[in-house]
Amino acid sequence: MHPIVHQINSNDERYEKSLGIRNEVLRKPLNLDIFKEDLSDEENQIHFIIEKEDRIIGTVSLVCEYKKNTGKLRQMATIPEVRGEGYGKLLVHELEKYAKNNGMRTVILHARHYALGFYEKLGYEVCSEPFLEVGIEHQVMQKDLF
């Protein structure tokens, strides 16, 4: 069965499951808990999940119009057992397609230091010095969609 990317919102029943993936992959390793964070702004974001055999295996979110004509990719996560199989790439491509179709010319993101190579392979370029966010080193990256 082929993986399927779905666009969802924060009212979708699958959103809670995507939060669980984000918590396991992005928050728990930093001794943080996503369920204790203020997620109220997420209702204004577009969320993408990827399912394979009726199981959510990854997620990413898009802040539309983060800046003029610019969307912000955030909270990219895939479950550990599928890493390196191209599912993250599929999620990012769907997010970029949505952004482009909705008038955004650029996508930016804050990449954790260990994810820079992943985003560089997808055409993103580093455009900042390293900085700390949630206690670990990040850099701003961006990609022009046109």
C-alpha positions in Angstrom: 0.0 0.0 0.0 1.3 3.4 -1.0 1.7 6.2 1.6 -1.0 8.9 1.4 -0.5 12.5 2.4 -3.5 14.2 3.9 -4.1 17.9 4.7 -5.8 18.2 8.0 -6.7 20.9 10.5 -6.5 21.0 14.3 -10.2 19.7 14.6 -9.4 16.5 12.7 -9.3 13.4 14.9 -5.9 12.5 13.4 -4.4 15.8 14.6 -4.1 14.3 18.2 -2.1 11.4 16.8 0.1 13.8 14.9 0.8 15.6 18.1 1.8 12.3 19.7 4.4 11.8 17.0 5.7 15.3 17.4 5.9 14.8 21.2 7.8 11.5 20.9 10.2 12.7 18.2 10.7 16.4 18.8 9.8 17.1 22.5 10.5 14.1 24.7 14.2 13.9 23.7 14.5 17.5 25.1 12.5 16.7 28.3 9.6 18.7 27.0 5.9 17.8 26.7 3.9 19.2 23.7 0.7 18.6 25.6 1.8 21.2 28.2 2.4 23.9 25.5 0.1 26.5 24.2 -1.1 25.1 20.9 -3.9 27.7 20.3 -2.2 29.1 17.2 -2.2 25.7 15.5 -5.9 26.2 14.5 -4.5 28.8 12.1 -2.0 26.5 10.5 -2.2 23.9 7.8 -1.2 20.4 9.0 -0.1 17.5 6.8 0.1 13.9 7.8 1.4 10.9 5.9 -0.3 7.6 6.4 0.8 4.1 5.4 -1.5 1.1 6.0 -3.8 3.3 8.1 -1.0 4.4 10.4 0.2 8.0 10.7 4.0 7.8 10.2 4.8 11.5 9.9 3.6 15.1 10.1 4.6 18.7 9.2 2.8 22.0 9.7 2.7 25.3 7.7 2.2 28.7 9.0 0.7 30.6 6.1 1.8 34.1 5.5 4.4 34.0 8.3 5.8 37.0 6.4 4.6 38.6 3.2 4.4 35.9 0.5 6.3 33.5 2.9 5.2 30.4 4.7 7.0 28.8 7.6 7.5 25.0 7.7 7.5 23.8 11.3 7.3 20.6 13.4 8.5 18.2 10.8 8.6 14.6 12.3 8.5 11.1 11.1 8.5 8.0 13.3 12.0 6.5 13.8 11.3 3.2 12.0 10.6 4.9 8.7 13.4 7.4 8.6 15.4 7.5 5.4 12.5 6.0 3.3 11.4 9.3 1.7 8.3 10.0 3.7 9.6 13.3 5.1 10.5 14.3 1.5 6.9 13.6 0.5 5.5 15.7 3.3 7.7 18.6 2.5 6.8 18.4 -1.2 3.0 18.5 -0.4 3.6 21.4 1.9 5.5 23.3 -0.8 2.8 22.5 -3.4 0.1 23.9 -1.1 2.2 27.0 -0.3 2.9 27.7 -4.0 -0.8 27.1 -4.9 -1.8 29.6 -2.2 0.4 32.5 -3.3 3.5 31.9 -1.1 6.7 32.5 -3.0 9.1 31.3 -0.2 9.1 28.8 2.6 11.4 29.3 5.6 12.1 27.0 8.5 14.2 26.7 11.7 16.2 23.6 11.2 17.8 21.7 14.0 21.5 21.3 13.4 21.2 17.5 12.6 18.5 18.2 10.0 20.4 20.7 7.8 21.4 18.0 5.3 17.9 16.7 4.9 16.6 20.2 4.0 19.6 21.1 1.8 18.9 18.0 -0.3 15.4 19.5 -0.8 16.7 22.8 -2.1 16.7 24.8 1.2 19.6 27.2 1.9 21.0 28.2 5.3 20.4 32.0 5.8 21.4 32.6 9.4 24.0 32.0 12.0 23.3 29.2 14.5 20.9 30.1 17.4 19.4 28.3 20.3 15.7 27.3 20.2 14.2 24.8 22.7 17.7 24.4 24.0 19.4 23.2 20.9 21.1 24.7 17.9 19.0 25.7 14.9 19.6 27.7 11.7 17.1 29.5 9.5 16.8 28.0 6.1 14.7 29.1 3.1 13.6 28.0 -0.4 12.2 30.1 -3.2 9.3 28.2 -4.8 9.3 30.1 -8.1 
